[in-house]
Amino acid sequence: MERPASLFSPVLIVGCIILMAGFLIRASYGVFQIPIAGEFGWARLEFSLAIAIQNLAWGVGQPLFAAVAEKFGDRRAIILGALVYAVGLVWSAWSVTPGAHQLLSILVGFGIAGTGFGVILAIIGRTASDKNRSLALGIGTAAGSAGQVIGPPLAAGLLTIMPWSSVFLVFAMMIMATLFLLPFMRTPEPVSKEVLEESLGDILVKAFRDPSYTMIFLGFFSCGFQLAFITAHFPAFVEEMCGPIAPGGILENAGISNTSILGAVAIGVIGLANIMGAITAGYMGRFFTRKYLLAYIYAGRTIAAAIFIILPMTPTSVIVFSVVMGFLWLATVPLTSGLIAYIYGLRYMGTLYGIIFLSHQLGGFLGVYLGGALYDLYGNYNVVWWVGIGVGAFSAIVHLPVKEKPLAERAVIP
């Protein structure tokens, strides 16, 4: 079966909707930091740890759900992921202790894995033509960002009319509703006999023995660290540290009357900017060396974060930083997933990318956890910002030696 030449296939459209719904929920978690911790009198670390565990479970679950999809079928993996996601949200809505939230974050994290990039992008990648693959992966990534645009402001709005527990129930119904679209998600089977006969174990051994795979794994760590820290802590950071909104200014006239609203809107601005950033990165991946594009993105994040933390924080600097960081936010995802598909092939792209994504989520775990722990220790987030700047610089460097050439075309790795 030949892959369709059309870019906007039903698989791409449905995949984008599922990614948007899943990331809408996930991206809003930082908005619940103060309401939940404030209601129960928890230290900032307690809810931060729940989000950190969620990120770690997402990373562990990603290769597992990708393997389920490759073994038993894509749609079964998505159904399982949505069910686990919904159960985690519903039980979290009834939980009143830090331990319960932290434990149930494992279910939420696994649910994100089953409805997230590792499974959906692999489906999109297998369906797209060679010409359109990089751009299709960028569009899928941008769909996740669209959810990030909608999620935090939606959560903040719902919190004005209902308790946080009811918002969790609304989100659970939302992720379950995406399952009605699955009949439209039909993907072609691999057509090459050689590809069909190659086992998952064979390709994993080849990848693990390839230094380039290790470097990509290490490089994706900082992406998770920076993104998870900002998603979980940026709204609270802005609320506590940003200068006041100017009376009668542009922001106040736009309905942003205080720094609490500004923090939630900033996450949405990051997601909005990343819609263009992810699509641009996917498009550029068709013409330029992906490893160099990744190095430029990580270097750009490092510079943007350093300037932001050095200068006094104002509402204007928050918006400018959100736009710049947003453009670079998930621009790494279509390039990294496309790089995996290009070097190691499409058959087990989901599992191979899922393992790489585990590094991303290990970074995410540390970013969220250290954000809460060091805040409680020092009363601010400065140390964590500088750690994120350091690991970002490391990722820019570590991508440079990657061999961007199909493994099958290289000499046998000893």
C-alpha positions, 0 to 999 in steps of 0.5 A: 500500500502506498502512502497518500501524497496528500499532506492533510490525511484523516490520520493527520487530522485525527492525530492532531485532535487527540494531541490537542486534547491531551496537551490541553489538559497536561499544559494546564496543570501549573494553573492548579498549583496555587489553588490545590496547595492553598486549599490543603495548606501544602508546601509548594514541593508537594504538588510539584512532586505530583507533576514531577512524577507525572512527567516521569511516568509519561517518560516511562510509559512512552516506549511501553505504549509505543511498543503496544501500538506496534504489537497490538495496533495503534488504536488499541494503544490510544484507547488504553491511554485515554482510559488510563488518563481519564481514570487518573483525572477522576481519582485525582479529583477526589483526592485530598492528600499529597500522597494520593495526588502523587500516586495518581500522577502515575496514571495521568502520566501513563495516559499522556503517554498513550495519547501523546507524541510517541504513539501519535507521531509514529502513526503520522510518520508512517502515514505521511509520504517521504516528502511530507513527513517532516512537515506532517510531524511539525503539524502534529507537534503544533497541534499539541501546542494548540492545546497548550494555548487553550488549556491554561486559560480554559482551566483558569476560566473554569476555576472561576465558576467551579472548584478544581476537582470539577475541572478535573472531571470535565477534562476526563470527559474531554479526553474520552470524547476523542475516542469517537474519532478513532474509526478514522485513524487507519494506518498502512502496514509496512510494505517491505519484507526486510522491514517486516522481518526485522525484529524490535530487538534487532533494531534496539541493539543497533540503536543502543550500539550507535553513539548518535542514538546516545547523544540524541538521548542525552540532548533531549534531557534539557528539553524536558527539564526546561519545558516541564519546569516552565509549564509547572512553575512559570504561572506561580513565578510570574504571579510572585515576581513580576512587576505590576500591570500598568493601569490603562495599558495594553495588557489591562485593556486586554483583560489581563488585570493582574499577574495571576492572569498574566502567568496563565496567559504566558503559558498560552502565549508560549503554546501559540508561538510554538504552533508557528515554531513547530511547523517552521521547524518541521518545514526546515527539516525538509531542507536542512541538517536536523542536528544543526537545527536542533543545536541552534534551537537549544542555543537560542533557548539558553540565550533567551532564558539567560537574558530573561533571568538577568533583566528585571521581570516586567509584564512586557519581558514576560510576554517577549520571553514567552513568544521567543521561548514558545517559538523554540518550545516544541520545535525540537520534537519534529526534528528529533522524531524525524531524525530517529525515523531517518536514521533508524527507519519507520517500523519501530520509530514509536518505540525508538522515539519513546526511549529517547523521550524517556530522557526528556521526561527524566529532565522534566521530572528533575525540572519540576521537582527541583523547582519546588524543592529549591523554591522551598529552600531559597524562596525563589526559582533562580537556581533552577533557572541557571541549571536549565540554562546550563543543560540547554548549552550542553544539549546544543553542543552534544547534537553536533557529533550526531551522524545524520545518515541512515544506519543501513547505509553506514558501515557495520557498528563494531 
